[in-house]
């Protein structure tokens, strides 16, 4: 956005008429509006760069590598308040070679790992999908077995949680996935 120079030139510097005062006020408001839009753009770009930098493994290797991230992490790096980051990331999208994602997608919840670390729910969803894609059609994996396999990878997760994640992915239970030949 920019201000039309023809309209800006209509303002006479020394003239204090009501029309000239009104034009000065409108010009000032327009400049303020343009400056605020530019600040918003700069902030959005700064936040997007940080998200990409902190979630680079997701972009390079896929959803199994999504890191736990929260608004506070980004706020600390860009020196802004958490609520500002929340507003900036609401209903904004990032286009990438992996697809188009809402900014909020990059702030997944997480579960604790056995070594004291954290694993994002996005990564767990991807691991569950991968395990189920590799299962035998004659002997599909139950939610309990999935929970045990995730535990072997260091991810503490209850069977109920695996069931919730499987259902969220739109995958049927093992009894419905079983094929008989």
N, C-alpha and C positions, 0 to 999 in steps of 0.2 A: 504494500500500500504506500501511496505517496500523496502529497498535497499538490494540487494543480497550481503551478506558479502564476497562472493568470488570475486566479481568485486571490491568491496571497498578495499579489501586487495591488489589489484594490484598496488595501489598507493604507491610509495615509498616517504617517508617524505622528505628526503634531496635531492632528484633527481629533477633537474630543466629542464629536457629534455622536448621537445615540446609534446611528447606523454603523459608524466606524468602530465604536466600542463593542457593539454586537459582533461585528466581523472579527475583531481582535480576540474576543472570547471564544468564538467558534474555531478560529485558527489555533488558539492555545489548546482547546479540547481535542482537536484533531491530532496535533503533535503529541499530546499526552497519550491518546489512544494508540497511535502508531508505535510509540516508545514501549507501551505496555505489551503490545502484540509481539514486538521484537524480543522483549525480555522473556515472554512466555515461550517463544520459539527457541531461544537460547537455552532455557531451563529444560525444556523437553528434549532437546538434542543432547544436553549434558547427561540427563538421566538415562536416555537410550544408550549412549556410549558406555555408561557404567554397567548397565544391565548386560550388554553384549560382552563387555570385558569380564564380568564376574560369572557369566554363564557360557563362556567360550567353549567349554567341553560339550555342552548341549548342542551348540551350532556345528561343531566339528565331528562329534561322534554319535549324537542322537539322544533320545529321551532318557536312556539308562544313565546318562551322565549329568542329569539336571541336579544342580546343587541347591541345598536349602538356602533361601535368601529371604530377608524381610525388609520392610520399608526402612527400618532403622539403619540397616547396613548401607543402603544407598544414601540416606539422609546424612550420615556421618561423612561420607566421601565427598558429596557435593555441597556440604555445609549449609543445609536447609533443614527446616523442621519436617518431621515425619508426616504431619498433616498436609504439607505442601506436596510432598512426594505422592501421597495418596491421591490428592486431587489431580496431579499431573498424569498419573498412570490410569486413571479411570476413563474408560471408553476411548482409549488411544491404542493404536495398533502398530506393530512392528512387522514389516515385510522382510522376509529372509529367504535364502535358498531352501530352508526346511519348511517354509510356509508362512502364512500370516497369523500372528498371534497377538492377542490382547496383552498389553503390558502386565496386567495382573497375573497372567499365566506364569510369569517368571518369578513369582513369589509363592511357591508351593509350600504347603505345610510339610512337616517332616516327622520321622520317628527316630528314636535313639538306636544306635548300633551297639553291639556288645563291647566294642572297644572304646565306648564313650563318645563316639562321633555322632553324626546325623546323616540320615538318608531321606531325600525328598520323596514325597508320595508320587510324584511324576515318575521318578526312577523306579519305584516299586511297581507301579502300574505297568511300566515297560518290561520289567523283569517277569512279572506274572504273565503278560502276553507272550513273551518269548518262551517261557516254560510250557505254556499251553499249546503254542504252535509246534513245539517239538515232541509233545506227548504222543503216546500210542493210541490210535483210535479204539483199539480193543480194551485198553486199560488206561482210561483217562485219570489224570491226577486229581485227587480230592483236595479240598481246601486245607485239610490238616497236613497233607503231604507238601502242598505248596508252602505252608507256614514253616514246616520243618526244613525244606530246601532253602528258604530265605534265611532261616536261622543259621544254616550251615555257611551262608555267605556273610554272617555277622549282623543280620537285620532282625531285631527283636520285634515280632509282630504276632498278634493273637490270630487264631483261626477265624474268629468272628470278623476281624478287620480284613483278612484276606477275602472272606465272603463278601463283605461290603465293597471292597475294591473290584472284585470280579464282577459283581452285579453292576457297579458303576461303569465298567467297561462293556456291559451288555453281553457278557459271556454266561452261558447256561451252566448249571451245576454238572458235576461229573456224571451223574446218572443220566442226564439228558444228552450228554456228549458221547456216550458209549455207543459204538457201532458193533453190531454182531454180523459175522460173515457166515 
